[in-house]
Amino acid sequence: MDNVLTNWLLGLIAALLAVLVLATTGPEFLFPLAPVANVLALVTFLAFVILTGAFLVYTASFRNR
């Protein structure tokens, strides 16, 4: 499961970097990919928020009462 999650996150990062490279080549190449870039940015942000929340819940479970 760790490999799947790692590969998925690395794939998202690679896709976002590819969109950034296309953005430097000119808007005519980026225009058709704008919706894809928005979706990838949203999914990456939500994955970060979910993973951060899961980490905080996990660390809170070790709290002494």
All heavy atoms as TSV, in Angstrom:
chain	resi	resn	atom	element	x	y	z
A	1	MET	N	N	0.824	-1.193	0.000
A	1	MET	CA	C	0.000	0.000	0.000
A	1	MET	C	C	0.867	1.255	0.000
A	1	MET	O	O	0.505	2.251	-0.598
A	1	MET	CB	C	-0.926	-0.038	1.210
A	1	MET	CG	C	-1.861	1.113	1.285
A	1	MET	SD	S	-3.033	1.058	-0.064
A	1	MET	CE	C	-3.949	2.511	0.227
A	2	ASP	N	N	2.006	1.187	0.689
A	2	ASP	CA	C	2.887	2.355	0.734
A	2	ASP	C	C	3.409	2.700	-0.651
A	2	ASP	O	O	3.527	3.877	-0.990
A	2	ASP	CB	C	4.063	2.107	1.679
A	2	ASP	CG	C	3.621	2.049	3.124
A	2	ASP	OD1	O	2.549	2.598	3.429
A	2	ASP	OD2	O	4.334	1.450	3.950
A	3	ASN	N	N	3.728	1.679	-1.454
A	3	ASN	CA	C	4.229	1.939	-2.802
A	3	ASN	C	C	3.164	2.586	-3.674
A	3	ASN	O	O	3.471	3.464	-4.485
A	3	ASN	CB	C	4.723	0.651	-3.458
A	3	ASN	CG	C	6.008	0.159	-2.818
A	3	ASN	OD1	O	6.753	0.930	-2.224
A	3	ASN	ND2	N	6.251	-1.130	-2.928
A	4	VAL	N	N	1.928	2.178	-3.516
A	4	VAL	CA	C	0.839	2.753	-4.311
A	4	VAL	C	C	0.664	4.223	-3.963
A	4	VAL	O	O	0.561	5.080	-4.853
A	4	VAL	CB	C	-0.473	1.973	-4.074
A	4	VAL	CG1	C	-1.645	2.665	-4.733
A	4	VAL	CG2	C	-0.338	0.550	-4.566
A	5	LEU	N	N	0.649	4.538	-2.683
A	5	LEU	CA	C	0.488	5.920	-2.252
A	5	LEU	C	C	1.666	6.774	-2.700
A	5	LEU	O	O	1.484	7.891	-3.200
A	5	LEU	CB	C	0.333	5.980	-0.733
A	5	LEU	CG	C	0.080	7.359	-0.134
A	5	LEU	CD1	C	-1.222	7.934	-0.670
A	5	LEU	CD2	C	0.041	7.272	1.372
A	6	THR	N	N	2.863	6.251	-2.531
A	6	THR	CA	C	4.057	6.991	-2.951
A	6	THR	C	C	4.049	7.239	-4.446
A	6	THR	O	O	4.305	8.365	-4.898
A	6	THR	CB	C	5.325	6.217	-2.552
A	6	THR	OG1	O	5.316	6.008	-1.139
A	6	THR	CG2	C	6.572	6.983	-2.941
A	7	ASN	N	N	3.744	6.217	-5.233
A	7	ASN	CA	C	3.713	6.379	-6.687
A	7	ASN	C	C	2.621	7.340	-7.126
A	7	ASN	O	O	2.808	8.125	-8.054
A	7	ASN	CB	C	3.538	5.026	-7.369
A	7	ASN	CG	C	4.766	4.157	-7.234
A	7	ASN	OD1	O	5.859	4.639	-6.975
A	7	ASN	ND2	N	4.581	2.863	-7.400
A	8	TRP	N	N	1.487	7.307	-6.449
A	8	TRP	CA	C	0.387	8.206	-6.797
A	8	TRP	C	C	0.786	9.656	-6.534
A	8	TRP	O	O	0.579	10.531	-7.382
A	8	TRP	CB	C	-0.845	7.816	-5.993
A	8	TRP	CG	C	-2.024	8.698	-6.227
A	8	TRP	CD1	C	-2.760	8.790	-7.352
A	8	TRP	CD2	C	-2.597	9.607	-5.290
A	8	TRP	NE1	N	-3.769	9.704	-7.180
A	8	TRP	CE2	C	-3.695	10.216	-5.936
A	8	TRP	CE3	C	-2.302	9.954	-3.974
A	8	TRP	CZ2	C	-4.489	11.165	-5.293
A	8	TRP	CZ3	C	-3.093	10.885	-3.347
A	8	TRP	CH2	C	-4.169	11.478	-4.008
A	9	LEU	N	N	1.368	9.916	-5.372
A	9	LEU	CA	C	1.783	11.281	-5.053
A	9	LEU	C	C	2.907	11.750	-5.966
A	9	LEU	O	O	2.911	12.900	-6.412
A	9	LEU	CB	C	2.205	11.373	-3.586
A	9	LEU	CG	C	1.074	11.249	-2.571
A	9	LEU	CD1	C	1.626	11.215	-1.156
A	9	LEU	CD2	C	0.094	12.392	-2.720
A	10	LEU	N	N	3.863	10.871	-6.277
A	10	LEU	CA	C	4.932	11.247	-7.197
A	10	LEU	C	C	4.383	11.511	-8.596
A	10	LEU	O	O	4.868	12.409	-9.299
A	10	LEU	CB	C	6.007	10.165	-7.232
A	10	LEU	CG	C	6.892	10.072	-5.993
A	10	LEU	CD1	C	7.829	8.878	-6.109
A	10	LEU	CD2	C	7.676	11.351	-5.787
A	11	GLY	N	N	3.385	10.757	-9.012
A	11	GLY	CA	C	2.752	10.996	-10.304
A	11	GLY	C	C	2.053	12.346	-10.361
A	11	GLY	O	O	2.128	13.054	-11.363
A	12	LEU	N	N	1.386	12.711	-9.280
A	12	LEU	CA	C	0.747	14.022	-9.224
A	12	LEU	C	C	1.770	15.149	-9.287
A	12	LEU	O	O	1.584	16.141	-9.995
A	12	LEU	CB	C	-0.081	14.155	-7.939
A	12	LEU	CG	C	-1.380	13.386	-7.892
A	12	LEU	CD1	C	-2.010	13.525	-6.518
A	12	LEU	CD2	C	-2.335	13.878	-8.958
A	13	ILE	N	N	2.859	14.994	-8.566
A	13	ILE	CA	C	3.906	16.011	-8.578
A	13	ILE	C	C	4.530	16.115	-9.965
A	13	ILE	O	O	4.760	17.219	-10.476
A	13	ILE	CB	C	4.968	15.694	-7.502
A	13	ILE	CG1	C	4.362	15.874	-6.113
A	13	ILE	CG2	C	6.197	16.580	-7.674
A	13	ILE	CD1	C	5.214	15.329	-4.997
A	14	ALA	N	N	4.777	14.984	-10.606
A	14	ALA	CA	C	5.350	14.994	-11.961
A	14	ALA	C	C	4.403	15.663	-12.950
A	14	ALA	O	O	4.831	16.419	-13.825
A	14	ALA	CB	C	5.680	13.573	-12.405
A	15	ALA	N	N	3.114	15.392	-12.821
A	15	ALA	CA	C	2.146	16.012	-13.720
A	15	ALA	C	C	2.092	17.523	-13.521
A	15	ALA	O	O	2.016	18.288	-14.484
A	15	ALA	CB	C	0.772	15.389	-13.506
A	16	LEU	N	N	2.138	17.954	-12.264
A	16	LEU	CA	C	2.134	19.392	-12.000
A	16	LEU	C	C	3.400	20.059	-12.525
A	16	LEU	O	O	3.351	21.174	-13.068
A	16	LEU	CB	C	1.976	19.651	-10.497
A	16	LEU	CG	C	0.592	19.352	-9.939
A	16	LEU	CD1	C	0.596	19.447	-8.424
A	16	LEU	CD2	C	-0.430	20.312	-10.517
A	17	LEU	N	N	4.530	19.400	-12.392
A	17	LEU	CA	C	5.771	19.944	-12.944
A	17	LEU	C	C	5.715	20.017	-14.462
A	17	LEU	O	O	6.200	20.983	-15.066
A	17	LEU	CB	C	6.964	19.110	-12.489
A	17	LEU	CG	C	7.367	19.273	-11.025
A	17	LEU	CD1	C	8.490	18.310	-10.675
A	17	LEU	CD2	C	7.791	20.699	-10.740
A	18	ALA	N	N	5.106	19.023	-15.092
A	18	ALA	CA	C	4.958	19.043	-16.548
A	18	ALA	C	C	4.095	20.220	-16.986
A	18	ALA	O	O	4.391	20.879	-17.990
A	18	ALA	CB	C	4.364	17.729	-17.026
A	19	VAL	N	N	3.050	20.501	-16.247
A	19	VAL	CA	C	2.197	21.650	-16.572
A	19	VAL	C	C	2.975	22.947	-16.402
A	19	VAL	O	O	2.843	23.877	-17.213
A	19	VAL	CB	C	0.919	21.633	-15.712
A	19	VAL	CG1	C	0.148	22.927	-15.840
A	19	VAL	CG2	C	0.047	20.456	-16.101
A	20	LEU	N	N	3.814	23.036	-15.379
A	20	LEU	CA	C	4.624	24.237	-15.201
A	20	LEU	C	C	5.613	24.423	-16.348
A	20	LEU	O	O	5.829	25.542	-16.813
A	20	LEU	CB	C	5.374	24.169	-13.866
A	20	LEU	CG	C	4.520	24.337	-12.619
A	20	LEU	CD1	C	5.363	24.130	-11.366
A	20	LEU	CD2	C	3.858	25.703	-12.593
A	21	VAL	N	N	6.195	23.343	-16.823
A	21	VAL	CA	C	7.113	23.429	-17.962
A	21	VAL	C	C	6.365	23.874	-19.208
A	21	VAL	O	O	6.849	24.712	-19.973
A	21	VAL	CB	C	7.822	22.073	-18.185
A	21	VAL	CG1	C	8.561	22.049	-19.505
A	21	VAL	CG2	C	8.779	21.800	-17.037
A	22	LEU	N	N	5.189	23.319	-19.419
A	22	LEU	CA	C	4.385	23.739	-20.564
A	22	LEU	C	C	3.988	25.208	-20.462
A	22	LEU	O	O	3.861	25.897	-21.471
A	22	LEU	CB	C	3.144	22.866	-20.702
A	22	LEU	CG	C	3.380	21.470	-21.262
A	22	LEU	CD1	C	2.099	20.651	-21.165
A	22	LEU	CD2	C	3.864	21.541	-22.697
A	23	ALA	N	N	3.800	25.686	-19.252
A	23	ALA	CA	C	3.428	27.084	-19.065
A	23	ALA	C	C	4.548	28.013	-19.510
A	23	ALA	O	O	4.290	29.120	-19.984
A	23	ALA	CB	C	3.068	27.348	-17.608
A	24	THR	N	N	5.782	27.575	-19.370
A	24	THR	CA	C	6.900	28.418	-19.789
A	24	THR	C	C	7.089	28.417	-21.299
A	24	THR	O	O	7.712	29.323	-21.838
A	24	THR	CB	C	8.214	27.965	-19.127
A	24	THR	OG1	O	8.502	26.628	-19.521
A	24	THR	CG2	C	8.120	28.044	-17.617
A	25	THR	N	N	6.559	27.415	-22.000
A	25	THR	CA	C	6.713	27.350	-23.448
A	25	THR	C	C	5.709	28.233	-24.166
A	25	THR	O	O	5.908	28.569	-25.317
A	25	THR	CB	C	6.565	25.908	-23.959
A	25	THR	OG1	O	5.272	25.434	-23.625
A	25	THR	CG2	C	7.625	25.014	-23.368
A	26	GLY	N	N	4.647	28.596	-23.530
A	26	GLY	CA	C	3.671	29.477	-24.151
A	26	GLY	C	C	2.253	29.086	-23.825
A	26	GLY	O	O	1.971	27.924	-23.540
A	27	PRO	N	N	1.360	30.048	-23.866
A	27	PRO	CA	C	-0.031	29.772	-23.489
A	27	PRO	C	C	-0.773	28.875	-24.479
A	27	PRO	O	O	-1.741	28.231	-24.101
A	27	PRO	CB	C	-0.663	31.152	-23.424
A	27	PRO	CG	C	0.218	32.043	-24.200
A	27	PRO	CD	C	1.594	31.455	-24.147
A	28	GLU	N	N	-0.336	28.832	-25.740
A	28	GLU	CA	C	-1.056	28.000	-26.705
A	28	GLU	C	C	-0.953	26.515	-26.383
A	28	GLU	O	O	-1.829	25.736	-26.733
A	28	GLU	CB	C	-0.584	28.257	-28.140
A	28	GLU	CG	C	0.866	27.892	-28.403
A	28	GLU	CD	C	1.843	28.999	-28.062
A	28	GLU	OE1	O	1.406	30.060	-27.604
A	28	GLU	OE2	O	3.046	28.776	-28.232
A	29	PHE	N	N	0.116	26.113	-25.683
A	29	PHE	CA	C	0.251	24.719	-25.272
A	29	PHE	C	C	-0.469	24.458	-23.952
A	29	PHE	O	O	-0.924	23.349	-23.694
A	29	PHE	CB	C	1.717	24.330	-25.125
A	29	PHE	CG	C	2.473	24.362	-26.417
A	29	PHE	CD1	C	3.426	25.333	-26.650
A	29	PHE	CD2	C	2.222	23.416	-27.393
A	29	PHE	CE1	C	4.116	25.363	-27.835
A	29	PHE	CE2	C	2.912	23.440	-28.589
A	29	PHE	CZ	C	3.860	24.414	-28.818
A	30	LEU	N	N	-0.544	25.467	-23.126
A	30	LEU	CA	C	-1.129	25.289	-21.796
A	30	LEU	C	C	-2.646	25.406	-21.796
A	30	LEU	O	O	-3.317	24.788	-20.970
A	30	LEU	CB	C	-0.528	26.304	-20.825
A	30	LEU	CG	C	-0.961	26.172	-19.363
A	30	LEU	CD1	C	-0.545	24.819	-18.816
A	30	LEU	CD2	C	-0.400	27.286	-18.535
A	31	PHE	N	N	-3.194	26.176	-22.714
A	31	PHE	CA	C	-4.640	26.445	-22.703
A	31	PHE	C	C	-5.486	25.175	-22.667
A	31	PHE	O	O	-6.409	25.085	-21.850
A	31	PHE	CB	C	-5.024	27.332	-23.888
A	31	PHE	CG	C	-6.467	27.712	-23.893
A	31	PHE	CD1	C	-6.975	28.581	-22.942
A	31	PHE	CD2	C	-7.340	27.181	-24.826
A	31	PHE	CE1	C	-8.312	28.921	-22.923
A	31	PHE	CE2	C	-8.684	27.501	-24.819
A	31	PHE	CZ	C	-9.167	28.382	-23.869
A	32	PRO	N	N	-5.201	24.151	-23.505
A	32	PRO	CA	C	-6.037	22.936	-23.424
A	32	PRO	C	C	-5.841	22.146	-22.128
A	32	PRO	O	O	-6.699	21.361	-21.739
A	32	PRO	CB	C	-5.588	22.096	-24.618
A	32	PRO	CG	C	-4.763	22.984	-25.461
A	32	PRO	CD	C	-4.277	24.091	-24.606
A	33	LEU	N	N	-4.713	22.357	-21.465
A	33	LEU	CA	C	-4.429	21.599	-20.245
A	33	LEU	C	C	-4.835	22.332	-18.964
A	33	LEU	O	O	-4.645	21.807	-17.875
A	33	LEU	CB	C	-2.935	21.282	-20.179
A	33	LEU	CG	C	-2.401	20.388	-21.292
A	33	LEU	CD1	C	-0.903	20.252	-21.178
A	33	LEU	CD2	C	-3.068	19.042	-21.251
A	34	ALA	N	N	-5.375	23.513	-19.076
A	34	ALA	CA	C	-5.733	24.295	-17.890
A	34	ALA	C	C	-6.720	23.555	-16.979
A	34	ALA	O	O	-6.518	23.531	-15.758
A	34	ALA	CB	C	-6.278	25.651	-18.302
A	35	PRO	N	N	-7.773	22.929	-17.505
A	35	PRO	CA	C	-8.680	22.201	-16.596
A	35	PRO	C	C	-7.989	21.033	-15.890
A	35	PRO	O	O	-8.242	20.771	-14.710
A	35	PRO	CB	C	-9.798	21.702	-17.514
A	35	PRO	CG	C	-9.726	22.546	-18.730
A	35	PRO	CD	C	-8.296	22.963	-18.870
A	36	VAL	N	N	-7.110	20.346	-16.610
A	36	VAL	CA	C	-6.378	19.226	-16.010
A	36	VAL	C	C	-5.471	19.734	-14.901
A	36	VAL	O	O	-5.374	19.120	-13.825
A	36	VAL	CB	C	-5.570	18.466	-17.080
A	36	VAL	CG1	C	-4.720	17.377	-16.460
A	36	VAL	CG2	C	-6.497	17.895	-18.131
A	37	ALA	N	N	-4.808	20.848	-15.150
A	37	ALA	CA	C	-3.921	21.421	-14.132
A	37	ALA	C	C	-4.701	21.827	-12.894
A	37	ALA	O	O	-4.239	21.626	-11.761
A	37	ALA	CB	C	-3.178	22.624	-14.707
A	38	ASN	N	N	-5.880	22.386	-13.078
A	38	ASN	CA	C	-6.699	22.772	-11.929
A	38	ASN	C	C	-7.124	21.557	-11.110
A	38	ASN	O	O	-7.103	21.580	-9.880
A	38	ASN	CB	C	-7.925	23.552	-12.393
A	38	ASN	CG	C	-7.571	24.934	-12.881
A	38	ASN	OD1	O	-6.550	25.488	-12.509
A	38	ASN	ND2	N	-8.420	25.479	-13.728
A	39	VAL	N	N	-7.515	20.500	-11.789
A	39	VAL	CA	C	-7.924	19.275	-11.085
A	39	VAL	C	C	-6.739	18.670	-10.342
A	39	VAL	O	O	-6.862	18.263	-9.179
A	39	VAL	CB	C	-8.550	18.266	-12.070
A	39	VAL	CG1	C	-8.737	16.902	-11.420
A	39	VAL	CG2	C	-9.871	18.794	-12.596
A	40	LEU	N	N	-5.576	18.617	-10.999
A	40	LEU	CA	C	-4.386	18.067	-10.331
A	40	LEU	C	C	-3.984	18.903	-9.122
A	40	LEU	O	O	-3.604	18.359	-8.081
A	40	LEU	CB	C	-3.221	17.988	-11.318
A	40	LEU	CG	C	-3.308	16.894	-12.370
A	40	LEU	CD1	C	-2.168	17.034	-13.358
A	40	LEU	CD2	C	-3.294	15.532	-11.722
A	41	ALA	N	N	-4.073	20.215	-9.243
A	41	ALA	CA	C	-3.743	21.080	-8.114
A	41	ALA	C	C	-4.716	20.853	-6.958
A	41	ALA	O	O	-4.304	20.776	-5.793
A	41	ALA	CB	C	-3.760	22.535	-8.555
A	42	LEU	N	N	-5.990	20.722	-7.276
A	42	LEU	CA	C	-6.990	20.487	-6.233
A	42	LEU	C	C	-6.790	19.137	-5.555
A	42	LEU	O	O	-6.829	19.037	-4.325
A	42	LEU	CB	C	-8.400	20.575	-6.834
A	42	LEU	CG	C	-9.553	20.314	-5.869
A	42	LEU	CD1	C	-9.595	21.387	-4.791
A	42	LEU	CD2	C	-10.865	20.273	-6.623
A	43	VAL	N	N	-6.549	18.096	-6.351
A	43	VAL	CA	C	-6.344	16.758	-5.784
A	43	VAL	C	C	-5.084	16.724	-4.923
A	43	VAL	O	O	-5.074	16.137	-3.838
A	43	VAL	CB	C	-6.287	15.713	-6.914
A	43	VAL	CG1	C	-5.802	14.367	-6.399
A	43	VAL	CG2	C	-7.649	15.558	-7.553
A	44	THR	N	N	-4.021	17.370	-5.386
A	44	THR	CA	C	-2.783	17.405	-4.607
A	44	THR	C	C	-2.996	18.140	-3.292
A	44	THR	O	O	-2.538	17.690	-2.236
A	44	THR	CB	C	-1.667	18.074	-5.422
A	44	THR	OG1	O	-1.518	17.382	-6.651
A	44	THR	CG2	C	-0.351	18.048	-4.670
A	45	PHE	N	N	-3.698	19.267	-3.338
A	45	PHE	CA	C	-3.960	20.026	-2.113
A	45	PHE	C	C	-4.812	19.213	-1.142
A	45	PHE	O	O	-4.523	19.161	0.060
A	45	PHE	CB	C	-4.649	21.349	-2.452
A	45	PHE	CG	C	-5.072	22.118	-1.251
A	45	PHE	CD1	C	-4.133	22.749	-0.455
A	45	PHE	CD2	C	-6.408	22.198	-0.890
A	45	PHE	CE1	C	-4.515	23.461	0.669
A	45	PHE	CE2	C	-6.798	22.897	0.232
A	45	PHE	CZ	C	-5.854	23.531	1.011
A	46	LEU	N	N	-5.855	18.566	-1.656
A	46	LEU	CA	C	-6.718	17.759	-0.780
A	46	LEU	C	C	-5.965	16.572	-0.197
A	46	LEU	O	O	-6.164	16.222	0.976
A	46	LEU	CB	C	-7.952	17.295	-1.541
A	46	LEU	CG	C	-8.961	18.392	-1.895
A	46	LEU	CD1	C	-10.102	17.822	-2.719
A	46	LEU	CD2	C	-9.479	19.070	-0.650
A	47	ALA	N	N	-5.086	15.956	-0.990
A	47	ALA	CA	C	-4.282	14.847	-0.469
A	47	ALA	C	C	-3.373	15.339	0.649
A	47	ALA	O	O	-3.219	14.669	1.678
A	47	ALA	CB	C	-3.451	14.226	-1.587
A	48	PHE	N	N	-2.787	16.520	0.476
A	48	PHE	CA	C	-1.933	17.084	1.515
A	48	PHE	C	C	-2.738	17.349	2.794
A	48	PHE	O	O	-2.290	17.032	3.898
A	48	PHE	CB	C	-1.285	18.382	1.014
A	48	PHE	CG	C	-0.525	19.117	2.073
A	48	PHE	CD1	C	0.711	18.666	2.488
A	48	PHE	CD2	C	-1.054	20.264	2.648
A	48	PHE	CE1	C	1.411	19.334	3.480
A	48	PHE	CE2	C	-0.367	20.937	3.625
A	48	PHE	CZ	C	0.869	20.472	4.045
A	49	VAL	N	N	-3.910	17.922	2.644
A	49	VAL	CA	C	-4.749	18.227	3.811
A	49	VAL	C	C	-5.169	16.939	4.525
A	49	VAL	O	O	-5.106	16.853	5.759
A	49	VAL	CB	C	-5.982	19.047	3.387
A	49	VAL	CG1	C	-6.999	19.153	4.511
A	49	VAL	CG2	C	-5.563	20.429	2.925
A	50	ILE	N	N	-5.567	15.934	3.761
A	50	ILE	CA	C	-6.001	14.668	4.363
A	50	ILE	C	C	-4.841	13.971	5.066
A	50	ILE	O	O	-4.993	13.473	6.189
A	50	ILE	CB	C	-6.640	13.765	3.292
A	50	ILE	CG1	C	-7.986	14.352	2.867
A	50	ILE	CG2	C	-6.809	12.342	3.805
A	50	ILE	CD1	C	-8.595	13.674	1.668
A	51	LEU	N	N	-3.675	13.932	4.422
A	51	LEU	CA	C	-2.518	13.287	5.042
A	51	LEU	C	C	-2.065	14.040	6.288
A	51	LEU	O	O	-1.679	13.429	7.288
A	51	LEU	CB	C	-1.375	13.165	4.040
A	51	LEU	CG	C	-1.600	12.153	2.924
A	51	LEU	CD1	C	-0.472	12.227	1.908
A	51	LEU	CD2	C	-1.733	10.760	3.485
A	52	THR	N	N	-2.108	15.367	6.246
A	52	THR	CA	C	-1.743	16.149	7.428
A	52	THR	C	C	-2.734	15.898	8.559
A	52	THR	O	O	-2.338	15.720	9.716
A	52	THR	CB	C	-1.705	17.647	7.076
A	52	THR	OG1	O	-0.780	17.852	6.010
A	52	THR	CG2	C	-1.281	18.477	8.274
A	53	GLY	N	N	-4.012	15.869	8.242
A	53	GLY	CA	C	-5.023	15.590	9.263
A	53	GLY	C	C	-4.876	14.196	9.842
A	53	GLY	O	O	-4.992	14.004	11.056
A	54	ALA	N	N	-4.593	13.222	8.981
A	54	ALA	CA	C	-4.394	11.854	9.472
A	54	ALA	C	C	-3.182	11.781	10.388
A	54	ALA	O	O	-3.202	11.085	11.406
A	54	ALA	CB	C	-4.236	10.900	8.297
A	55	PHE	N	N	-2.121	12.495	10.031
A	55	PHE	CA	C	-0.930	12.505	10.876
A	55	PHE	C	C	-1.235	13.141	12.229
A	55	PHE	O	O	-0.795	12.646	13.274
A	55	PHE	CB	C	0.203	13.253	10.174
A	55	PHE	CG	C	1.434	13.387	11.019
A	55	PHE	CD1	C	2.263	12.299	11.244
A	55	PHE	CD2	C	1.752	14.597	11.607
A	55	PHE	CE1	C	3.391	12.415	12.032
A	55	PHE	CE2	C	2.875	14.726	12.398
A	55	PHE	CZ	C	3.703	13.633	12.618
A	56	LEU	N	N	-1.979	14.234	12.221
A	56	LEU	CA	C	-2.318	14.888	13.491
A	56	LEU	C	C	-3.207	14.005	14.362
A	56	LEU	O	O	-3.019	13.938	15.584
A	56	LEU	CB	C	-3.000	16.227	13.221
A	56	LEU	CG	C	-2.103	17.304	12.617
A	56	LEU	CD1	C	-2.925	18.542	12.286
A	56	LEU	CD2	C	-0.954	17.652	13.540
A	57	VAL	N	N	-4.151	13.316	13.761
A	57	VAL	CA	C	-5.000	12.397	14.532
A	57	VAL	C	C	-4.175	11.249	15.076
A	57	VAL	O	O	-4.335	10.827	16.231
A	57	VAL	CB	C	-6.163	11.874	13.658
A	57	VAL	CG1	C	-6.886	10.720	14.316
A	57	VAL	CG2	C	-7.122	13.005	13.337
A	58	TYR	N	N	-3.255	10.733	14.266
A	58	TYR	CA	C	-2.383	9.642	14.695
A	58	TYR	C	C	-1.507	10.068	15.868
A	58	TYR	O	O	-1.392	9.343	16.852
A	58	TYR	CB	C	-1.515	9.189	13.517
A	58	TYR	CG	C	-0.494	8.147	13.879
A	58	TYR	CD1	C	-0.863	6.818	14.113
A	58	TYR	CD2	C	0.856	8.464	13.957
A	58	TYR	CE1	C	0.067	5.869	14.434
A	58	TYR	CE2	C	1.799	7.508	14.272
A	58	TYR	CZ	C	1.400	6.221	14.512
A	58	TYR	OH	O	2.331	5.268	14.839
A	59	THR	N	N	-0.902	11.248	15.786
A	59	THR	CA	C	-0.057	11.697	16.884
A	59	THR	C	C	-0.876	12.027	18.132
A	59	THR	O	O	-0.407	11.841	19.240
A	59	THR	CB	C	0.777	12.930	16.473
A	59	THR	OG1	O	-0.079	13.955	16.011
A	59	THR	CG2	C	1.779	12.571	15.387
A	60	ALA	N	N	-2.112	12.501	17.941
A	60	ALA	CA	C	-2.953	12.784	19.092
A	60	ALA	C	C	-3.373	11.521	19.817
A	60	ALA	O	O	-3.693	11.558	21.000
A	60	ALA	CB	C	-4.179	13.572	18.657
A	61	SER	N	N	-3.346	10.373	19.120
A	61	SER	CA	C	-3.742	9.133	19.769
A	61	SER	C	C	-2.719	8.684	20.817
A	61	SER	O	O	-3.035	7.863	21.658
A	61	SER	CB	C	-3.948	8.043	18.732
A	61	SER	OG	O	-2.707	7.681	18.151
A	62	PHE	N	N	-1.522	9.258	20.781
A	62	PHE	CA	C	-0.488	8.903	21.765
A	62	PHE	C	C	-0.475	9.846	22.952
A	62	PHE	O	O	0.361	9.735	23.837
A	62	PHE	CB	C	0.904	8.900	21.110
A	62	PHE	CG	C	1.069	7.808	20.110
A	62	PHE	CD1	C	1.097	8.086	18.762
A	62	PHE	CD2	C	1.205	6.488	20.513
A	62	PHE	CE1	C	1.252	7.074	17.822
A	62	PHE	CE2	C	1.357	5.472	19.603
A	62	PHE	CZ	C	1.381	5.772	18.254
A	63	ARG	N	N	-1.393	10.772	22.978
A	63	ARG	CA	C	-1.447	11.762	24.047
A	63	ARG	C	C	-1.814	11.080	25.362
A	63	ARG	O	O	-2.749	10.276	25.427
A	63	ARG	CB	C	-2.472	12.831	23.692
A	63	ARG	CG	C	-2.579	13.904	24.694
A	63	ARG	CD	C	-3.564	14.937	24.222
A	63	ARG	NE	N	-3.988	15.713	25.374
A	63	ARG	CZ	C	-5.059	16.438	25.415
A	63	ARG	NH1	N	-5.839	16.499	24.364
A	63	ARG	NH2	N	-5.363	17.117	26.475
A	64	ASN	N	N	-1.099	11.448	26.406
A	64	ASN	CA	C	-1.405	10.900	27.742
A	64	ASN	C	C	-2.575	11.677	28.335
A	64	ASN	O	O	-2.623	12.892	28.274
A	64	ASN	CB	C	-0.189	11.025	28.670
A	64	ASN	CG	C	0.924	10.125	28.208
A	64	ASN	OD1	O	0.694	9.083	27.600
A	64	ASN	ND2	N	2.151	10.519	28.490
A	65	ARG	N	N	-3.473	10.945	28.949
A	65	ARG	CA	C	-4.644	11.617	29.530
A	65	ARG	C	C	-4.442	11.876	30.980
A	65	ARG	O	O	-4.002	11.339	31.814
A	65	ARG	CB	C	-5.877	10.771	29.312
A	65	ARG	CG	C	-6.203	10.720	27.860
A	65	ARG	CD	C	-7.465	9.963	27.613
A	65	ARG	NE	N	-7.691	9.976	26.171
A	65	ARG	CZ	C	-8.818	9.670	25.630
A	65	ARG	NH1	N	-9.831	9.344	26.377
A	65	ARG	NH2	N	-8.964	9.698	24.351
